[in-house]
Amino acid sequence: KIRFPRLAPRSLRRRPAAPTPRPPRPMASAEKKARTSLFDVNAVKSPNDRNGYRLVQLPSGIEVLLVSTPDATKTLSSAALAVEAGSFQDPAGVCEGLAHYLEHMCFLGSRKYPGESEMEDFLSANGGSSNAFTESEFTCYYFDIHNSQLQKALDMLAQFFIEPLFVASSADRELDAIESEFRRTQQNDYVRRDQLVCHLASKGHPFASFGWGNNESLRARPKASGVDINDQLRRFHDAHYYGTRMRLAVFSVHSLDELEGFIAPFVDVRREAKVAQPPMVWSSYGWPVQQGQLPLFLRVVPVCRRHELSITWQLPPQTDRYHHGAINYVSALAGHEGRGSFLELLKARGWATAVTSGVGSDGYSRNSIVWMFNVSVTLTSKGLAKWPEVVTVVYAYLEMLKREGPQQWFHSEMCATNRMNFRFQEQVDPCDLVQDLVVRMLPHQGLAKEDLMKDGFPMDDAAFKPEYINEILSLLRPDLAIVTLQSSSYSAAASGASDMGASADGEESGSGESGSESGSGSGQGEEEEQAQPGRRKTSGSEKDDDEEDEGDRAEDDGDEAVDPFFDPSTTWTKEPWFGTLFARQPFPDGAVDAWLASPTAQGLRLPDKNRFIATEFALKPKDTGLAPPPEVARYPVRHEGFPEIPSP
């Protein structure tokens, strides 16, 4: 995820004089009785987890997970609150980025704590900090602070949702802060790539909304249309910010009983919306890019020097099948890098250096409408010249997986690894922990209470469902793919496109929408996007979209990079929000038919079974007389020529 400091410099902020607020009230005994105990999380936590847990629901409808650590060295407490409202709920065509704007404005004072930077100053004075991020379907607020001041900090957070001020005089500075975040994000090639898909989404689809927000969408266009942005802000808060949509997690050295007393202010959050809204039926929207527009081929001019081939397929959400691990299975095999993998073959031919695959954890890649399965290949200059053959190798590998069929042993290896990781779970930074927990708790994530601490990773060998795996593989077809080819070799040909007035209006948009109606809205706010919330694990080996490392960039192999299928006279189009130059073009003659003809490639096969996954963890006596199994014994204990290490 990409995160930026939310607040403007304190020197720009005013703190109006106000009487000292009343101290937070403790939870009354009647309120304690009214709260509901939901599930004993301690019964399903990792054996290596020393924390104590309590999951309750308050009368306001908020589900709260309290976490008490026995580690007295922890001086900071952390809390996070997620509300199931994000950029998918932005008003269509009006104030795009409103959910992200609301996230900013909530920090700027409440009736009880009216100072514009009062919470930030309080946290800073007590060794803490705060931030937030907006996703497609939710917004998450979080902070940390010295243990002694946790109660007041929680009260301050609760006021965001009880009676925020939304002072109009603060609006301009926060809009400037959002614009600054957007400008910094503009240089991320992965974000820009994903925004192109959103730009080509069908008109009226939630994907087509510009969820990041900037000066144009939140200031200029509303003003030109006579729309009061701050009135829209209050309407959004009244319609979507209420208790039954919220989840809270608190981590501290305080006891569970003390923590339960600290969350008393959240009882005052309204339970239901002030303005009733019809339920969102996300499944009614269908795929962002309709099947009639597929397959789709885009050439893109990147910001960084790189040659990258990306193949994306739209899948039905797999939320209700998480414990079967079908998406994890396909992602792991598609991202395999060892013997028999398509990456091994591409490296042997000198065409590629790296591959990532799977469904990312951000709101663009994984939501209640669609899951975007992506395979990205970092190409060499030779690989760029052979890119249709690179695609052929990818499809040949997928065809091999279909022929071999789902393998129980590979599913069991995944489960054994996940069980081992869970058994020996490492400590997580408390601030990251509470964020992860509240997101897992949200209803649209679909996690059962007993799987909350496992984060939905498959651990049951018996949950193997070959039909689910085959269903996913059947959708990874050439005629359903979105193929994006990013290459810095296009820069020269596209250098004059901006001056020539390239735009994304008209025929270049797959849905025919104008630049003002289509957008790059991945349904995500820009403090954390692309998830890309660095924050969440991915299914398989697909990395978060903001992670650009040296392996992602084009390697200098001594040859000039040339795409022989590229026409230099190509007309370039500019995506309206990020300004990405792209060309929507047909595939080379006969390419799609060749990919559909079940291609094969020599050397592609399933990975070897991993015989080194531990399954028994009991300590053995030192002298058992047991010999290592043959598959282990064949490996040398030492290598010839390796220097001896002298004894002390």
BELBELZI-V502695 format. One record per backbone hydrogen bond with DSSP energy under -1.0 kcal/mol. NH is the residue of the N-H (numbers start at 1). CO is the residue of the C=O. E is the energy in kcal/mol with one decimal. If there is no record, write none. Layout:
nh = <NH | NH>
co = <CO | CO>
e = <E | E>
//
This chain:
nh = <12 | 13 | 32 | 33 | 34 | 35 | 36 | 38 | 41 | 43 | 44 | 49 | 52 | 54 | 56 | 57 | 58 | 61 | 63 | 64 | 65 | 66 | 67 | 68 | 69 | 72 | 74 | 77 | 78 | 79 | 80 | 81 | 82 | 83 | 84 | 85 | 87 | 88 | 89 | 90 | 94 | 98 | 101 | 102 | 103 | 104 | 105 | 106 | 107 | 108 | 110 | 111 | 118 | 121 | 122 | 123 | 124 | 125 | 127 | 128 | 129 | 131 | 133 | 135 | 139 | 140 | 141 | 142 | 143 | 144 | 145 | 146 | 147 | 149 | 150 | 153 | 154 | 155 | 156 | 157 | 158 | 159 | 160 | 161 | 163 | 165 | 170 | 171 | 174 | 175 | 176 | 177 | 178 | 179 | 180 | 181 | 182 | 183 | 184 | 185 | 186 | 188 | 192 | 193 | 194 | 195 | 196 | 197 | 198 | 199 | 200 | 201 | 202 | 205 | 208 | 209 | 211 | 218 | 219 | 220 | 221 | 223 | 224 | 225 | 226 | 227 | 232 | 233 | 234 | 235 | 236 | 237 | 238 | 239 | 240 | 241 | 242 | 243 | 244 | 245 | 246 | 247 | 248 | 249 | 250 | 251 | 252 | 259 | 260 | 261 | 262 | 263 | 264 | 266 | 267 | 268 | 274 | 284 | 285 | 293 | 294 | 296 | 298 | 299 | 300 | 301 | 308 | 309 | 310 | 311 | 312 | 313 | 315 | 321 | 322 | 324 | 329 | 330 | 331 | 332 | 333 | 334 | 335 | 336 | 341 | 345 | 346 | 347 | 348 | 349 | 350 | 351 | 353 | 356 | 358 | 366 | 367 | 371 | 372 | 373 | 374 | 375 | 376 | 377 | 378 | 379 | 380 | 384 | 385 | 387 | 389 | 390 | 391 | 392 | 393 | 394 | 395 | 396 | 397 | 398 | 399 | 400 | 401 | 402 | 403 | 404 | 405 | 411 | 412 | 413 | 414 | 415 | 416 | 417 | 418 | 419 | 420 | 421 | 422 | 423 | 424 | 425 | 433 | 434 | 435 | 436 | 437 | 438 | 439 | 440 | 441 | 445 | 446 | 451 | 452 | 454 | 457 | 463 | 464 | 469 | 470 | 471 | 472 | 473 | 474 | 475 | 477 | 480 | 481 | 482 | 483 | 484 | 485 | 486 | 487 | 488 | 490 | 491 | 494 | 497 | 500 | 501 | 502 | 509 | 512 | 517 | 518 | 525 | 532 | 539 | 546 | 547 | 548 | 552 | 553 | 554 | 557 | 566 | 570 | 573 | 575 | 579 | 582 | 583 | 585 | 591 | 594 | 595 | 596 | 604 | 605 | 632 | 633 | 634 | 635 | 642>
co = <9 | 10 | 28 | 29 | 30 | 31 | 57 | 55 | 39 | 40 | 41 | 46 | 68 | 66 | 64 | 36 | 62 | 58 | 246 | 56 | 248 | 54 | 250 | 52 | 252 | 70 | 71 | 145 | 251 | 143 | 249 | 141 | 247 | 139 | 245 | 83 | 135 | 136 | 86 | 87 | 91 | 95 | 97 | 98 | 99 | 100 | 101 | 102 | 104 | 105 | 113 | 163 | 115 | 117 | 118 | 119 | 120 | 121 | 124 | 123 | 144 | 142 | 140 | 138 | 83 | 133 | 81 | 131 | 79 | 129 | 77 | 126 | 75 | 146 | 147 | 149 | 150 | 151 | 152 | 153 | 154 | 155 | 157 | 158 | 159 | 109 | 167 | 168 | 170 | 171 | 172 | 173 | 174 | 175 | 176 | 177 | 178 | 179 | 180 | 181 | 182 | 185 | 188 | 189 | 190 | 191 | 192 | 193 | 194 | 195 | 196 | 198 | 288 | 202 | 205 | 206 | 209 | 214 | 215 | 215 | 216 | 219 | 220 | 221 | 223 | 222 | 228 | 229 | 230 | 231 | 232 | 233 | 234 | 235 | 236 | 237 | 240 | 270 | 271 | 242 | 243 | 82 | 63 | 80 | 65 | 78 | 67 | 255 | 256 | 257 | 258 | 259 | 261 | 263 | 264 | 265 | 238 | 281 | 282 | 290 | 291 | 481 | 483 | 583 | 485 | 581 | 486 | 377 | 484 | 375 | 482 | 373 | 371 | 318 | 319 | 321 | 325 | 326 | 327 | 328 | 329 | 330 | 331 | 333 | 338 | 341 | 342 | 343 | 344 | 345 | 347 | 346 | 378 | 376 | 374 | 362 | 370 | 315 | 365 | 313 | 358 | 311 | 356 | 309 | 354 | 307 | 351 | 380 | 381 | 384 | 386 | 386 | 387 | 388 | 389 | 390 | 391 | 392 | 393 | 394 | 395 | 396 | 397 | 398 | 399 | 400 | 401 | 407 | 408 | 409 | 410 | 411 | 412 | 413 | 414 | 415 | 416 | 417 | 418 | 419 | 420 | 422 | 429 | 430 | 431 | 432 | 433 | 434 | 435 | 436 | 437 | 442 | 443 | 448 | 449 | 451 | 454 | 460 | 461 | 465 | 466 | 467 | 468 | 469 | 470 | 472 | 475 | 477 | 478 | 312 | 296 | 310 | 298 | 308 | 300 | 306 | 487 | 488 | 490 | 494 | 496 | 498 | 497 | 506 | 509 | 514 | 514 | 134 | 530 | 359 | 530 | 544 | 546 | 549 | 550 | 305 | 555 | 563 | 567 | 582 | 580 | 575 | 573 | 299 | 297 | 588 | 590 | 591 | 592 | 601 | 340 | 629 | 629 | 630 | 632 | 639>
e = <-2.2 | -1.9 | -2.2 | -1.9 | -1.6 | -1.5 | -2.7 | -2.2 | -1.3 | -1.3 | -1.9 | -2.0 | -3.0 | -1.7 | -2.7 | -2.6 | -2.6 | -2.4 | -1.4 | -3.4 | -2.8 | -3.0 | -2.8 | -2.7 | -2.4 | -1.1 | -1.7 | -3.6 | -2.2 | -2.2 | -2.3 | -2.9 | -2.6 | -2.6 | -2.3 | -2.7 | -2.1 | -2.7 | -1.9 | -1.4 | -1.9 | -1.3 | -2.1 | -2.7 | -1.8 | -1.5 | -2.3 | -2.0 | -1.2 | -1.6 | -2.1 | -2.4 | -1.1 | -2.9 | -2.1 | -2.8 | -2.5 | -2.3 | -1.3 | -3.4 | -1.3 | -2.2 | -2.1 | -3.3 | -2.2 | -2.7 | -3.0 | -2.4 | -2.2 | -2.1 | -2.3 | -1.9 | -2.3 | -2.1 | -1.3 | -1.9 | -2.4 | -1.7 | -2.3 | -2.2 | -2.4 | -1.4 | -1.4 | -1.5 | -1.5 | -2.2 | -1.6 | -1.3 | -1.9 | -2.6 | -2.1 | -2.0 | -2.3 | -2.3 | -2.2 | -2.1 | -2.4 | -2.3 | -1.9 | -1.7 | -1.2 | -2.1 | -2.4 | -2.2 | -2.0 | -2.3 | -1.3 | -1.1 | -1.7 | -2.6 | -1.7 | -1.2 | -2.5 | -2.1 | -1.8 | -1.4 | -1.5 | -2.4 | -1.7 | -2.4 | -2.6 | -1.8 | -2.4 | -1.7 | -1.0 | -3.3 | -2.1 | -1.8 | -1.9 | -2.1 | -2.4 | -2.3 | -2.7 | -2.0 | -2.2 | -1.9 | -1.0 | -3.3 | -1.7 | -1.6 | -2.3 | -2.3 | -2.6 | -2.4 | -2.0 | -3.2 | -2.0 | -2.6 | -2.1 | -1.4 | -1.7 | -1.2 | -1.3 | -1.5 | -2.2 | -1.6 | -2.0 | -1.5 | -1.8 | -2.1 | -1.5 | -2.3 | -2.8 | -2.5 | -2.5 | -2.4 | -2.8 | -2.6 | -2.9 | -2.8 | -2.3 | -2.7 | -3.0 | -1.9 | -1.3 | -1.8 | -2.3 | -2.2 | -2.3 | -2.5 | -1.9 | -2.6 | -1.9 | -1.2 | -1.9 | -1.4 | -2.4 | -2.8 | -2.1 | -1.4 | -1.2 | -2.9 | -2.3 | -2.1 | -1.5 | -2.1 | -1.1 | -2.6 | -2.7 | -2.4 | -2.4 | -2.5 | -2.6 | -3.2 | -2.3 | -2.7 | -1.9 | -2.2 | -1.6 | -1.3 | -1.1 | -1.7 | -2.2 | -1.8 | -2.1 | -1.9 | -2.4 | -2.3 | -2.0 | -2.1 | -2.4 | -1.9 | -2.1 | -1.8 | -2.5 | -2.7 | -1.6 | -1.7 | -2.5 | -1.9 | -2.1 | -2.4 | -2.6 | -2.3 | -2.5 | -2.8 | -2.1 | -2.5 | -2.3 | -2.7 | -2.2 | -1.3 | -2.6 | -2.3 | -1.2 | -2.5 | -2.5 | -2.2 | -1.8 | -2.2 | -1.7 | -1.6 | -1.5 | -1.7 | -1.3 | -1.0 | -1.6 | -1.6 | -1.2 | -1.4 | -2.7 | -1.8 | -1.7 | -2.5 | -2.1 | -1.3 | -1.9 | -1.3 | -1.1 | -2.4 | -3.3 | -3.0 | -2.9 | -2.8 | -1.8 | -1.9 | -1.6 | -1.3 | -1.9 | -1.8 | -1.5 | -1.3 | -1.9 | -1.3 | -1.1 | -1.2 | -2.5 | -3.3 | -2.5 | -1.8 | -1.4 | -1.8 | -1.3 | -1.8 | -1.1 | -1.2 | -1.2 | -2.0 | -2.1 | -2.9 | -2.7 | -1.4 | -2.7 | -2.4 | -2.0 | -2.2 | -2.0 | -2.2 | -2.1 | -1.3 | -2.0 | -1.5 | -2.7 | -1.5 | -1.6 | -1.9>
//
